[in-house]
Amino acid sequence: MKRIIYKTDNGVSIIVPSPNWTGTMEELASKDVPSGAEHYIVDASSIPTDRKYRMFWEIKNGMVEVNQTKANQAEAE
């Protein structure tokens, strides 16, 4: 299953298409991704399943990754 990811001021947003969606992922992106936001269509399996550090997710090279430096700093506080 595919997902749409894009960067926001607060991190990363993920759009999960409804099972009833009959359009393409690009059509969904043009409908739901904010104007001007760069987005990527990715496999759901490429998104981290551990949500513990979700607030530290970033998009790098079209992939969702945890900013480990920020996560480590948060753990130390």
Rosetta blueprint (number, residue, H / E / L):
1 M L
2 K E
3 R E
4 I E
5 I E
6 Y E
7 K E
8 T E
9 D L
10 N L
11 G E
12 V E
13 S E
14 I E
15 I E
16 V L
17 P L
18 S L
19 P L
20 N L
21 W L
22 T L
23 G L
24 T L
25 M H
26 E H
27 E H
28 L H
29 A H
30 S H
31 K H
32 D H
33 V L
34 P L
35 S L
36 G L
37 A L
38 E L
39 H E
40 Y E
41 I E
42 V E
43 D E
44 A H
45 S H
46 S H
47 I L
48 P L
49 T L
50 D L
51 R L
52 K L
53 Y L
54 R H
55 M H
56 F H
57 W E
58 E E
59 I E
60 K E
61 N L
62 G L
63 M E
64 V E
65 E E
66 V E
67 N L
68 Q H
69 T H
70 K H
71 A H
72 N H
73 Q H
74 A H
75 E H
76 A H
77 E L
